[in-house]
Structures are given as C-alpha cells and as structure tokens.
Amino acid sequence: MIKLYSFPGTISLAVHIALEEAGADYELVKVDFLTNEQRSPDYLAINPKSRVPALVTERGVLTEAPALMTYVAQAFPQAKLAPLDDPFAMAQVQAFNTYLCSAVHVSAAHRHRGYRWADDPVAIADMRRKAPLAVAEHFELIETEYLVGPWVMGGDYTICDPYLFTLTGWLPRDGVDMAQFPKVADHFARMGERPAVRKVLAQLAA
C-alpha cells in the first residue's frame, strides 16, 4: 500500500487529492509540524529533507510534489490525470506544476518563512511585505495566460488542478484577495465541488 506523509495546510494536500482521484489504495500519515516531528530521527530516515509530502511506494520513497503528482498519474493511468500519451501536452502539465513549485510556492514561503533566507529582522519584515505582491503577480500570470478553463489544461482534469487548488487556498493567508482573479476563483469553487476533494477535506477536518 502507498503511504503518504502529510500535514494539513501544506502542499501535500495536492498529492492527497490526486491519490483520491486516482482511486489509489493509500494510507495517510500525519507528520506533526507543531511538535517538529518532521525533524525527528524516525521521519528523517524517511525524508532527510524534513519536509512533506513524502510518498512511500513498494519501490522506495519519493519526494517533491511535482514528482509525486506525476507518479500518481503514471501509476494509475486509468484515472486519466495526465496526457501520458502526448509528449507535448505532458510537458505543458509539467511546466505548469513546476512553475507552481519553483515560483509560486517559494514566493508564498517568503511571507511566512523568511528566516530561511535571512536573520535580520528588517530583512524578514521586508520579505513579509513583498511576498503578497510577488504571489499576486504569479496568479495574474496564471489568470491571464495559463488557466484555460474550466480546468487548467482546458476540458480535461489533470494533476495541475489539485496543485493549483492547494496554492489558491493559501491566498488569504498570503495576503492576496482571490476575487481579483475570477477565473482562478471559479476554478477553486469548481474544485471544491468534486467528490474526491470533499472527501479529502472532510478527512483532514475529522
């Protein structure tokens, strides 16, 4: 059985939704960030990066959300979560998720985890002030250039959708008003209606 190491409020939500959409047989394991369990010897033996998500498979452990999303799509091709037989379309999926990982997620982290990049309180405060502007710029680009609608890639639901849903859900805590991005807001609402998403959110709230 696949085992997903996760913590609420993190990007692991995207992988959790993808597993549910795929109909995978998986176990969810909470890594308690409130007690720094991610830095415990037991968890570091699973993921030395001390981050989530981590996905334990029969062949070993995988980390990094874009890789995990692709793994789910390829391991459960019957779910049709990615255009696996179209190299160009698959590259577009990868490009979008990589952008979310390398740009949007990192910009958001500067608001809440400035200590990763600086020790000076003034510098950390400046990052906290600047981060919402950077996040908003990313979402403006997604709104105008990349979100085709009704799903990210158009008519077909893919692994891009739970990834975008997760980061969109962070906008309020990132100090960004979702209402300024109507296509993104519509996508977020549409995602919230999916049975898999409802099931995952209910599971996390229990």
N, C-alpha and C positions, 0 to 999 in steps of 0.2 A: 504493500500500500504506500502511496505517496504521502509524505508528511510535510506540511507547510508550517514553518516557524514564522510567527507574525506578532504584531502588536497593533491595537486599534489606533487609528489616526496616522498610520504610516502608509507608504506606497504598497505595502504588502496587500492592501485591500484589492488592488487591481488584479493581482495574481489569484487571490481568493475567489474573486468573481469569475475569472477565466476558468478556473478549475470547476466551479459550479456550472458554468455554461457548457463546459465540455462533458459534463456527466461523469467526472472522474471520481474514483474511489480514493478519498484522501482523508487524512487526519489533520486537524488544526491544533497547533501547539502555541500557546501564548508565551512570549518572551517578555517578562515584566520589566519594562524600562524604568518603572517607578522605583524599583529596588536594584537597578543596574544589573539585572540578570544577564543582559547582553554581554557583560564583561566577566561573567563567571567562567571558571575553567571548563565546566561542562558545555556551555554554549560556544565558547571559543574553540573547542575541539570540533564543533560542527561548522562554525563560520568564524575564522580568525579575524574577519573584518569587524566583528562585533556589531553587525547591522542586521536588519531584516529587510526583505524576506530571505529565507533560505529554504530550499526545497530538497528534501531527501528522497532520492529515487533509488530504484534497485541497482543502478549503476554508479551511484555516488551522489554527492551534494552539488547542487547548482546554486549560484548566487547572481545578483544583479537582475533587477526587474525586467528589462527588455529581453534578456536571455531566457528568463523563466516564462515570459509570455510566449515567446517563440517555441519553447519546448512544449508547452501545453498545446499550442496549435498543431505542432507536428506529431505529438504523441497521440492526439485524439483527432485525426483528420476527418472523421465522420461528423464532427461538430462544425466543420467549415468556418473556423475562426480566423482563417487567413487564406489568401490566394496562393496556396502552396505550389500549384502547377503553372504559375505565371511569374517568371523571374522579375519582370519589371514591376508588376503590381506588388509583389512581395517586398521588393526593395523600397517601394513607397511606404509600405507599412513599417518597415524597419527604420526608414528615415524619420517618420513621424514620431515613433516611440523613442528613438534615440534623441531627438530634439527635446521631448518631454523630460528625458532623463538627464541630459547633459546641460540643458539651458534652463528650462522652466523650474525643475526641481531644485537645481543649485541656486537660482535666484531666490526662491522661496526660503531656502535654508539660511540665507544671509540675514533674514529678518529675525529668526529665532535662534540661530546657532552661530552668531558672529564670532564667538570665542574660538571657532575652528580656524579662523583666519587672522585674528588679531588679539592682543592682550590689552591694548589701550582702550579705556572706556569710551573715549571720544570717538575713536575709530569704530567701535562696536555700535555706538549710538548712530553714527553716520550710516553704517550699513543697514541698521534697522529702519532708518528714514528712507533710504534709497531703494530698498528691496521692493516695496509695493509698486514703485514706478517701473522697475525692471520687469516684474511679473505682469503688470498691465500691458507693457509693450509686447511681451510674448503672446499674451492672449489676444491682443489686437491683430497680430500676425495670423494666429490660428483662426480667428473670426473671419478675416478678410481673404486669406489665401489657402488655408488647408482644410478647414471643416467644410466638406462638400455638402453634407446633409442628405437624408436625415441622420446618417451615421458619418463618421469621419471620412470614410472612403467612398461614400455615396450610398447606394442601395443595400450594400452588404455589410452586416455587422461583423466586426473583426476585433482582434486583440487591441486595436487602437482605442476602442470605445471605453472599456473599463479603465484603461490607463488615463484617458482624458477625464473621465468621470471623477476619478480619485483626486486629480490635481484641481479640477474645478471646485470640488467640495472644500478645498483648502482656501479658496479665495477670501471668504470672510475673515479667517484668522490671518490671512496675508495682508489685510487692509485694502482689499480691492472689491469694488462693487460689481457683482456679476451682471447686474442689469445693463451695464454699458456694452455687453456682448450678447445681443439677443439670440444669435444662432447657438452660441455656447450654452446659454441658459436653457434654450429649448432642448438641446442635446442632454443636458443634465436632468431635466424633467423627464424626458423620454427614457433615459436610463433607469430612473427611479421607478418606472412602471414595469420593468422587466422582472419576471418571477425569480430569476436567479439572483438579481440584485436585492430584491426584497428579502429573499431567504438569507442571504449573507448578512445584510444589515440587521435582521432580526436575531441572527445567531450571535453577532457581536454585541448586541444590546442586552442579551439574556444574562 
